[in-house]
Amino acid sequence: PSIRRLIRSWLKAGVMDNGTFSSTEEGTPQGGVISPLLANIALHGMEQRIKQYAESMKGNKTRNRKALSLIRYADDFVIMHKDQTVVEDCQRIINEWLKDMGLELKPSKTWITHTSEGFDFLGFNIRQYQVGKNQSKQGFKTIIKPSQEKVLEHYGQLSQIIERHKAAPQAALISRLKPIIRGWCNYYSSVCSKETFSKLGYLLWNKLQRWGYRRHPKKSKGWVTKKYWGIIEDDNWTFRVNEELYLPKHAKTPIVRHVKVKESRSPYDGDLIYWSTRMGKHPEMPKQKARLLKNQKGKCTHCGLTFRSDDLLEKHHIIPRSLGGTNKDENLELLHLHCHDAKHDTKVNSSELDENPW
């Protein structure tokens, strides 16, 4: 049976509530919010099995582990290595590992390919393109962008909505399109999506123009344009009702690269420094300190060293309060305790020290 079928069978079997078993008529549908969680529970340990295989290979254990990568989300995973034989061995090992649960890899969804040909994973297309030595020391560049299948699916969804709203008010159409565009763009905003966003924006603009012309066949194109498009933030071609209700453009989405979480860190591991630096907030860290950590990228502005979890941090006023300095973020910086003392040139008076401190 497939992994998804096993997950559905778990929920169809029944649930326990205060020690009472109750059978369920329906399982979780594919794409349900609990489906990835159950898949992660079922497949927990797969990465560890691949690491054990990497350590058993000839050569340096640490180097072998770094050379072999397994990336998994729920029941979708990719294994990468420069040697095809190693990848084939991993496929065999995972098949044997899955047999203990009565599972197997689906042949139609399992294949081996070279990264220069590219492959789709979780809606992304990952491919290595050959470039000159002046552009990359390796001779190639890895480019991740939205897969063609997902781009067409997204455009088809937008087209269907516009088609269903032929006679609807402009405000209703914008309200329906807006969350879909924002959600899709946010998902792909961490990869090379700028070109895709621009293309989709142009296609959507044409679709909306035809929507407007069809509604007013006896009006001129200029009249239709003036009625449905206007200026928002120096953009003359924004599909809008007013300044508060308008359709966001794909191309306006900023590209922000995702920074991978280090090793096996968790928001619940108590490392306030790391998570405040990464997220700019933490329930156990004062809000202002967390913001300053993120702004400073986790580094002390005096010595330039990265803060560690056991370091003592102090806020320093760039312009002293005695000279009119404020407590706002722009006038504050986080320093090590000893760096703060050095900044103020604090000196210890030896005459004030206890001769017998113990």
C-alpha positions in Angstrom: 0.0 0.0 0.0 1.1 3.6 -0.5 2.1 5.8 2.4 -0.9 8.1 2.0 -3.3 5.1 2.0 -1.7 3.9 5.3 -2.3 7.3 6.8 -5.9 7.3 5.7 -6.4 3.8 7.2 -5.1 5.0 10.5 -7.8 7.6 10.9 -10.5 5.3 9.4 -9.7 2.7 12.1 -11.0 4.9 14.9 -10.0 7.3 17.6 -9.5 7.1 21.4 -11.3 9.6 23.6 -10.8 9.2 27.4 -10.1 5.5 27.0 -13.2 4.9 24.8 -12.6 3.7 21.2 -14.9 5.1 18.5 -14.8 4.0 14.9 -14.6 6.7 12.2 -16.4 6.6 8.9 -14.0 8.8 6.9 -10.2 9.2 6.9 -8.1 12.3 6.3 -8.2 13.5 2.7 -5.0 14.0 0.7 -3.9 17.5 1.4 -5.5 17.6 4.9 -3.7 19.6 7.6 -3.0 16.4 9.7 -1.7 14.4 6.7 1.9 15.7 6.8 2.1 15.3 10.5 1.1 11.6 10.3 3.5 11.1 7.4 6.4 12.6 9.5 5.5 10.2 12.4 5.4 7.2 10.1 8.7 8.0 8.3 10.6 9.2 11.3 14.1 7.6 11.3 14.6 7.6 7.5 17.3 10.3 7.7 19.1 8.4 10.4 19.1 5.2 8.4 20.7 7.1 5.4 23.3 8.6 7.8 24.2 5.2 9.0 24.8 4.0 5.5 26.9 7.1 4.8 29.1 6.4 7.8 29.6 2.8 6.6 31.1 4.0 3.3 34.9 4.0 2.8 36.7 7.2 3.7 36.1 9.9 6.2 32.8 9.5 8.0 32.1 13.3 8.4 32.9 14.0 4.8 30.7 11.1 3.6 27.8 12.3 5.7 28.1 15.8 4.3 28.3 14.5 0.7 25.0 12.5 1.0 21.9 14.6 1.5 18.3 13.6 2.1 15.6 16.3 2.1 12.1 15.2 3.2 8.7 16.8 3.7 6.0 14.4 4.8 6.2 11.5 2.3 8.1 13.4 -0.4 11.8 13.2 -0.3 14.9 13.7 -2.5 18.4 12.0 -2.1 21.4 13.7 -3.7 24.9 12.5 -4.2 27.6 12.9 -6.9 27.8 9.2 -7.4 24.8 7.5 -9.1 25.7 4.1 -7.5 25.3 5.6 -4.0 21.9 7.0 -4.9 20.8 3.5 -6.2 22.1 1.9 -3.0 20.0 4.5 -1.0 16.9 3.6 -3.0 17.4 -0.1 -2.2 18.0 0.6 1.6 14.9 2.8 1.9 12.8 0.1 0.2 14.1 -2.4 2.7 13.4 0.0 5.6 9.8 0.6 4.4 9.1 -3.1 4.2 9.0 -3.3 8.0 5.9 -1.1 7.9 4.4 -2.9 4.9 5.2 0.0 2.6 7.1 0.4 -0.7 8.2 3.2 -3.0 5.8 3.8 -5.8 7.7 3.1 -9.1 5.8 5.7 -11.1 6.8 8.5 -8.7 10.4 7.3 -8.1 13.2 8.1 -10.6 16.9 9.0 -10.8 17.9 12.0 -12.7 20.9 14.3 -13.0 20.7 17.8 -11.5 21.7 19.3 -14.9 18.4 18.0 -16.3 16.5 19.4 -13.3 13.6 18.0 -11.2 10.4 19.2 -9.5 10.0 19.0 -5.7 7.2 20.4 -3.6 6.2 22.7 -6.5 9.7 24.0 -7.2 12.0 23.2 -10.1 15.6 22.6 -9.1 18.3 22.6 -11.8 22.0 23.2 -12.2 22.9 25.3 -15.2 26.3 25.4 -16.8 28.1 28.7 -16.6 31.5 30.1 -17.2 34.3 29.9 -14.7 34.1 33.6 -14.1 30.6 33.2 -12.9 31.1 30.2 -10.7 34.1 28.2 -9.5 32.1 25.0 -9.8 31.2 25.6 -13.4 27.5 25.6 -12.7 24.8 27.6 -10.9 21.9 26.1 -9.0 18.6 27.9 -9.7 15.4 27.1 -7.9 12.2 28.5 -9.4 8.4 27.7 -9.5 7.7 24.6 -11.5 6.0 25.0 -14.8 3.1 22.8 -13.7 2.4 25.0 -10.7 2.6 28.2 -12.7 0.0 26.9 -15.2 -2.1 25.6 -12.4 -2.1 29.0 -10.7 -2.9 30.9 -13.9 -5.7 28.5 -14.6 -7.2 29.1 -11.2 -7.1 32.9 -11.7 -8.6 32.5 -15.1 -11.5 30.4 -13.7 -12.3 33.0 -11.1 -12.4 35.8 -13.6 -14.6 33.7 -15.8 -17.0 33.0 -13.0 -17.1 36.7 -12.1 -18.2 38.1 -15.5 -21.1 40.0 -14.0 -19.8 40.5 -10.5 -18.7 43.9 -9.2 -15.0 44.8 -9.4 -14.7 44.7 -5.6 -16.0 41.1 -5.4 -13.5 40.0 -8.1 -10.6 41.7 -6.3 -11.6 40.2 -2.9 -11.6 36.7 -4.5 -8.3 37.1 -6.4 -6.3 38.9 -3.7 -5.7 36.1 -1.1 -4.8 33.6 -3.9 -2.2 35.9 -5.4 -0.7 36.8 -2.1 -0.6 33.2 -0.8 1.0 31.8 -4.0 3.6 34.6 -4.2 4.5 34.3 -0.6 5.2 30.6 -1.1 7.6 31.2 -3.9 9.1 34.5 -2.6 12.2 32.8 -1.3 13.5 31.5 -4.7 14.3 32.9 -8.2 10.7 33.9 -9.0 11.0 37.5 -10.3 10.8 36.5 -13.9 7.8 34.2 -13.3 6.0 36.9 -11.3 6.5 39.4 -14.1 5.1 37.0 -16.7 2.1 36.1 -14.6 1.4 39.8 -13.9 1.4 40.5 -17.7 -0.9 37.5 -18.4 -3.3 38.5 -15.6 -3.4 42.1 -16.8 -4.5 41.0 -20.3 -7.1 38.8 -18.7 -8.5 41.6 -16.7 -8.5 44.0 -19.7 -10.7 41.5 -21.6 -12.9 41.2 -18.5 -13.4 45.0 -18.6 -14.0 45.2 -22.4 -16.6 42.5 -22.3 -18.5 44.3 -19.5 -18.7 47.5 -21.5 -18.7 46.6 -25.3 -20.0 50.0 -26.3 -17.4 52.0 -24.4 -13.9 52.9 -25.6 -10.8 51.1 -24.3 -9.7 54.4 -22.7 -12.9 54.7 -20.8 -12.7 51.1 -19.5 -9.1 51.6 -18.5 -9.9 54.8 -16.6 -12.8 53.1 -14.8 -11.0 50.0 -13.5 -7.3 51.1 -13.3 -5.7 53.8 -11.3 -2.7 55.0 -9.5 -1.5 53.2 -6.3 1.9 54.0 -4.9 3.2 55.6 -8.2 1.9 52.7 -10.2 -0.5 53.9 -12.9 -1.7 50.5 -13.9 -3.2 49.1 -10.7 -6.6 47.2 -10.9 -8.4 49.0 -8.1 -11.7 50.3 -6.7 -10.1 52.8 -4.4 -6.8 53.3 -2.5 -7.8 50.7 0.1 -9.2 48.0 -2.2 -6.9 47.1 -5.0 -5.3 43.9 -6.5 -1.7 43.3 -5.5 0.7 42.6 -8.4 2.8 39.4 -8.5 5.9 41.4 -9.4 5.6 43.6 -6.4 6.3 40.7 -4.0 9.9 41.1 -2.6 12.3 38.2 -3.0 13.6 37.2 0.5 16.0 34.3 0.6 15.2 31.6 3.2 17.9 30.9 5.8 17.9 27.3 6.8 17.4 26.4 10.5 20.8 25.2 11.9 21.2 21.5 12.6 18.4 20.1 14.8 17.4 23.4 16.5 13.8 23.9 17.8 12.0 27.0 19.0 11.5 25.1 22.2 15.2 24.3 22.9 15.7 27.4 25.1 18.2 29.1 22.8 16.8 32.6 23.1 19.7 34.2 21.3 19.4 32.1 18.1 15.6 32.3 17.8 15.4 36.0 18.6 18.1 36.7 16.0 16.3 34.6 13.4 12.7 35.7 14.1 13.0 39.0 15.9 10.8 37.7 18.7 10.7 35.0 21.4 8.1 34.6 24.2 10.9 34.5 26.8 12.9 37.4 25.4 12.0 41.1 25.9 10.5 42.4 22.7 13.0 45.2 22.2 16.0 43.0 22.8 14.7 40.5 20.3 14.3 43.2 17.7 17.8 44.5 18.3 19.2 41.0 18.0 17.6 40.6 14.6 18.7 44.0 13.4 22.3 43.3 14.5 22.2 39.8 13.0 23.1 38.3 16.4 26.4 40.2 16.7 27.8 42.6 19.2 28.4 46.0 17.6 31.5 46.6 19.7 33.6 43.5 19.2 31.7 42.0 16.2 31.5 38.6 17.7 28.3 36.5 17.6 26.4 36.3 20.8 26.2 32.9 22.5 23.3 31.5 24.6 25.1 32.0 27.9 26.3 35.6 27.2 25.1 38.5 29.3 23.6 41.2 27.1 23.1 44.9 27.8 21.4 47.7 26.0 23.6 50.7 25.2 22.4 54.2 24.3 24.3 55.5 21.3 23.3 59.1 22.3 23.3 59.2 26.1 20.0 60.0 27.7 21.7 62.9 29.5 22.2 64.4 26.0 18.7 63.9 24.9 19.0 60.3 23.7 15.8 58.2 23.5 14.9 54.6 24.3 13.9 53.9 20.7 15.5 51.1 18.7 17.4 53.4 16.4 19.3 54.8 19.5 20.0 51.5 21.1 22.5 48.6 20.4 23.1 45.3 22.2 26.6 44.7 23.6 28.3 42.0 25.7 28.5 43.0 29.4 32.3 43.4 29.2 32.0 45.3 25.8 29.5 47.7 27.5 32.0 48.4 30.3 34.7 49.0 27.7 32.5 51.3 25.7 32.0 53.4 28.8 35.6 53.0 29.8 34.6 51.7 33.2 37.5 51.3 35.6 37.5 49.4 38.8 38.8 51.2 41.9 41.1 48.8 43.6 40.6 50.5 47.0 36.9 49.5 46.9 37.7 45.8 46.5 37.4 43.5 49.5 40.7 42.1 50.5 39.1 38.8 51.6 36.4 38.2 49.1 35.8 34.6 50.3 
